[in-house]
Amino acid sequence: MSRADQILELFAERGDSQYGHEAVTQREHALQCGFLAEQSGAPASLIVAALLHDIGHLLHELPDDAPDQGIDDKHENSGYAFLNRHFDPRVSEPVRLHVAAKRYLCTVDENYENQLSEPSRISLALQGGTMSVEELEKFRNQPYWEEAVRLRHWDDLAKVADLPTPGIEHFRQYIDQVA
């Protein structure tokens, strides 16, 4: 089974689960995020990272409301571990850093946190809140931090109920290209 087939099968099996308390499913969120990356002219690697940034949510057995129970599923780590076996760092590193990118943006942009959805604010608290000066410097010194920030903006926008997007098969070309 190809990498693309494995990933598409995972979305077929688990993608209909609710994306936290957002108005979209995991699959809808992934498709919207990938589509936003594609529409912005991002390279194939970043389109795949955007599409798969929350794949860690599909890899665990925690309930959809885990954040409400005070549980951080650390999906960025499990997603990174999965993707790092199949893709190079251009895909896996922005995924690993996308939660840190939210914390970063909340620290450097005083209006950013107010734009987050309520579920995203809840998870922000579980993920460590804003960054210290040391954490900011460490984040900015990592390769792919800027790509993670771009991904983060698409992530925040990819929560629109019933938004038309291409289907998951549309993204196979990008997965195959960078796998």
Secondary structure, DSSP 8 states (H G I E B T S, - for coil): --HHHHHHHHHHHHTTSB-TTSSSBHHHHHHHHHHHHHHTT--HHHHHHHHHTTGGGGTS---TTGGGGT----HHHHHHHHHHTTS-HHHHHHHHHHHHHHHHHHHH-TTHHHHS-HHHHHHHHHTT-S--HHHHHHHHTSTTHHHHHHHHHHHHH---TT-----GGGGHHHHHHH-
